[in-house]
Amino acid sequence: MTPEIHKVLQEKFPFLTIISYLNQEYIGIMQNGDAQFVSMYILEPTCTQQEKQRFLLCGETWWWESNRTIPINLFLKDKFKPFRKYLKTFAKKDVKIIEGPSINLMDLINKKLKRRTIHLVKQPD
């Protein structure tokens, strides 16, 4: 795909991520990316038109109604279950994120830990 197509996709569907894995491009919604693996719901060419529409509608719902740090499958639960068959996991070392958001559950955990940190400072008398 050309950079122009990438730009148009990102403008129209900001929730989609485009990755390159072993010289092949994949488009989909990122589930999680950590130090070793990247999991992503791939928008397969073999999807029916109806499945693609539901996939993109779920993506829009997740993008505009969540804080975007929670993976789509956790946010939409049963509504996104039919797309489990499109989940693919890749080795992180071979993945290059070309465009789009990346989700990392460890960031969410670290943010929660930071919020709960309390610093007690004793002020001099």
C-alpha positions as a Markdown table, in Angstrom:
| # | Residue | x | y | z |
|---|---|---|---|---|
| 1 | Met | 0.0 | 0.0 | 0.0 |
| 2 | Thr | 1.1 | 3.5 | -0.7 |
| 3 | Pro | 1.6 | 6.2 | 2.0 |
| 4 | Glu | -1.4 | 8.1 | 0.5 |
| 5 | Ile | -3.7 | 5.1 | 1.1 |
| 6 | His | -2.3 | 4.8 | 4.6 |
| 7 | Lys | -3.2 | 8.5 | 5.2 |
| 8 | Val | -6.7 | 8.1 | 3.9 |
| 9 | Leu | -7.3 | 5.1 | 6.0 |
| 10 | Gln | -6.1 | 6.8 | 9.2 |
| 11 | Glu | -8.3 | 9.9 | 8.5 |
| 12 | Lys | -11.4 | 7.8 | 7.9 |
| 13 | Phe | -10.7 | 5.0 | 10.4 |
| 14 | Pro | -8.3 | 6.3 | 13.1 |
| 15 | Phe | -8.7 | 3.1 | 15.2 |
| 16 | Leu | -7.1 | 0.9 | 12.5 |
| 17 | Thr | -3.5 | 0.0 | 12.8 |
| 18 | Ile | -1.3 | -0.9 | 9.8 |
| 19 | Ile | 1.7 | -3.2 | 10.5 |
| 20 | Ser | 4.4 | -4.8 | 8.4 |
| 21 | Tyr | 5.3 | -8.3 | 9.3 |
| 22 | Leu | 7.9 | -10.2 | 7.3 |
| 23 | Asn | 7.4 | -7.8 | 4.3 |
| 24 | Gln | 3.6 | -8.3 | 4.3 |
| 25 | Glu | 1.2 | -5.6 | 5.4 |
| 26 | Tyr | -1.8 | -6.2 | 7.8 |
| 27 | Ile | -4.6 | -3.9 | 8.6 |
| 28 | Gly | -6.7 | -4.3 | 11.8 |
| 29 | Ile | -7.3 | -3.3 | 15.3 |
| 30 | Met | -4.5 | -3.8 | 17.8 |
| 31 | Gln | -5.4 | -5.9 | 20.8 |
| 32 | Asn | -2.1 | -5.8 | 22.7 |
| 33 | Gly | 1.5 | -5.2 | 22.0 |
| 34 | Asp | 4.2 | -6.1 | 24.6 |
| 35 | Ala | 7.9 | -6.7 | 24.6 |
| 36 | Gln | 7.7 | -10.1 | 22.9 |
| 37 | Phe | 4.3 | -10.3 | 21.0 |
| 38 | Val | 1.8 | -8.2 | 19.1 |
| 39 | Ser | -1.8 | -9.4 | 18.9 |
| 40 | Met | -4.1 | -7.8 | 16.4 |
| 41 | Tyr | -7.5 | -8.4 | 14.9 |
| 42 | Ile | -6.8 | -8.6 | 11.2 |
| 43 | Leu | -9.4 | -7.3 | 8.7 |
| 44 | Glu | -9.1 | -10.2 | 6.4 |
| 45 | Pro | -9.8 | -10.0 | 2.6 |
| 46 | Thr | -12.0 | -13.1 | 3.0 |
| 47 | Cys | -14.4 | -11.3 | 5.4 |
| 48 | Thr | -17.9 | -10.8 | 4.1 |
| 49 | Gln | -19.0 | -7.2 | 3.4 |
| 50 | Gln | -21.4 | -7.5 | 6.4 |
| 51 | Glu | -18.5 | -8.7 | 8.7 |
| 52 | Lys | -16.3 | -5.8 | 7.6 |
| 53 | Gln | -19.1 | -3.3 | 8.3 |
| 54 | Arg | -19.7 | -4.7 | 11.8 |
| 55 | Phe | -15.9 | -4.8 | 12.4 |
| 56 | Leu | -15.5 | -1.2 | 11.5 |
| 57 | Leu | -18.6 | -0.2 | 13.5 |
| 58 | Cys | -17.3 | -1.9 | 16.6 |
| 59 | Gly | -13.9 | -0.2 | 16.0 |
| 60 | Glu | -15.7 | 3.2 | 15.8 |
| 61 | Thr | -17.6 | 2.5 | 19.0 |
| 62 | Trp | -14.4 | 1.5 | 20.8 |
| 63 | Trp | -12.5 | 4.5 | 19.5 |
| 64 | Trp | -15.0 | 7.2 | 20.4 |
| 65 | Glu | -16.6 | 5.7 | 23.6 |
| 66 | Ser | -13.6 | 4.3 | 25.4 |
| 67 | Asn | -10.4 | 5.8 | 26.8 |
| 68 | Arg | -8.5 | 3.8 | 24.1 |
| 69 | Thr | -6.2 | 2.1 | 26.5 |
| 70 | Ile | -8.5 | -0.8 | 27.1 |
| 71 | Pro | -8.3 | -3.5 | 24.3 |
| 72 | Ile | -11.4 | -3.6 | 22.1 |
| 73 | Asn | -12.2 | -7.2 | 23.1 |
| 74 | Leu | -12.4 | -6.2 | 26.8 |
| 75 | Phe | -14.4 | -3.0 | 26.1 |
| 76 | Leu | -17.0 | -4.5 | 23.8 |
| 77 | Lys | -17.0 | -8.1 | 25.3 |
| 78 | Asp | -19.7 | -10.3 | 23.6 |
| 79 | Lys | -20.3 | -7.8 | 20.8 |
| 80 | Phe | -16.7 | -8.4 | 19.5 |
| 81 | Lys | -16.6 | -12.1 | 20.2 |
| 82 | Pro | -17.4 | -13.1 | 16.5 |
| 83 | Phe | -14.1 | -11.5 | 15.5 |
| 84 | Arg | -12.0 | -13.7 | 17.7 |
| 85 | Lys | -11.2 | -15.9 | 14.7 |
| 86 | Tyr | -9.4 | -12.9 | 13.1 |
| 87 | Leu | -7.0 | -12.5 | 16.1 |
| 88 | Lys | -3.4 | -13.1 | 15.0 |
| 89 | Thr | -0.2 | -12.9 | 17.1 |
| 90 | Phe | 3.1 | -11.9 | 15.7 |
| 91 | Ala | 6.7 | -11.8 | 17.1 |
| 92 | Lys | 7.4 | -8.2 | 18.1 |
| 93 | Lys | 10.9 | -8.2 | 16.7 |
| 94 | Asp | 9.6 | -8.7 | 13.2 |
| 95 | Val | 6.7 | -6.2 | 13.4 |
| 96 | Lys | 6.9 | -2.6 | 12.3 |
| 97 | Ile | 4.0 | -0.4 | 13.1 |
| 98 | Ile | 3.4 | 1.8 | 10.0 |
| 99 | Glu | 0.3 | 3.8 | 11.1 |
| 100 | Gly | -2.2 | 3.8 | 13.8 |
| 101 | Pro | -2.6 | 3.3 | 17.5 |
| 102 | Ser | -0.8 | 0.7 | 19.6 |
| 103 | Ile | -2.2 | -0.8 | 22.8 |
| 104 | Asn | -0.1 | -2.1 | 25.7 |
| 105 | Leu | -1.8 | -3.4 | 28.8 |
| 106 | Met | 1.4 | -2.9 | 30.8 |
| 107 | Asp | 0.9 | 0.9 | 30.3 |
| 108 | Leu | -2.5 | 0.7 | 31.8 |
| 109 | Ile | -1.2 | -1.2 | 34.8 |
| 110 | Asn | 1.7 | 1.2 | 35.3 |
| 111 | Lys | -0.6 | 4.2 | 35.2 |
| 112 | Lys | -2.8 | 2.7 | 37.8 |
| 113 | Leu | 0.2 | 2.0 | 40.0 |
| 114 | Lys | 1.4 | 5.6 | 39.6 |
| 115 | Arg | -2.0 | 6.9 | 40.6 |
| 116 | Arg | -2.0 | 4.9 | 43.8 |
| 117 | Thr | 1.5 | 6.0 | 44.9 |
| 118 | Ile | 1.3 | 8.2 | 48.0 |
| 119 | His | 4.2 | 10.4 | 49.1 |
| 120 | Leu | 4.4 | 11.5 | 52.7 |
| 121 | Val | 6.6 | 14.4 | 53.3 |
| 122 | Lys | 7.3 | 15.5 | 56.8 |
| 123 | Gln | 7.5 | 19.3 | 56.9 |
| 124 | Pro | 10.0 | 20.9 | 59.2 |
| 125 | Asp | 8.5 | 22.7 | 62.3 |
